[in-house]
């Protein structure tokens, strides 16, 4: 059942992301990745709202957490999970580790993308 909740939530989140990708590109153009920028920020904001609500206002069952946070937001953007992980490290007083995580994730993800593209260009 948990897998089904994540599957359904992921489909909803991915569909929302696709719709916003199209709308934002039409409204703001494609000269800057506004769609990804906006999706990452809104996804992280919603992740913060849900995590804050669950931590300070109420409890949600594991199925709801899986559906909303892992499924919907995971499908919408994985940047929200990244942001939550960075915040948790910071809140635990692990500032150095949080900075390493953020910097390493961004730099190595971009480097990985460049390496993957370079490899495929070489093989093509």
Secondary structure, 3 states (H helix, E strand, C coil): CHHHHHHHHHHHHHHHHHHHHHHHHHHHCCCCCHHHHHHHHHHHHHHHHHHHHHHHCCCCCHHHHHHHHHHHHHHHCCHHHHHHHHHHHHHCCCHHHHHHHHHHHHHHHHHHHHHHHHHHHHHC
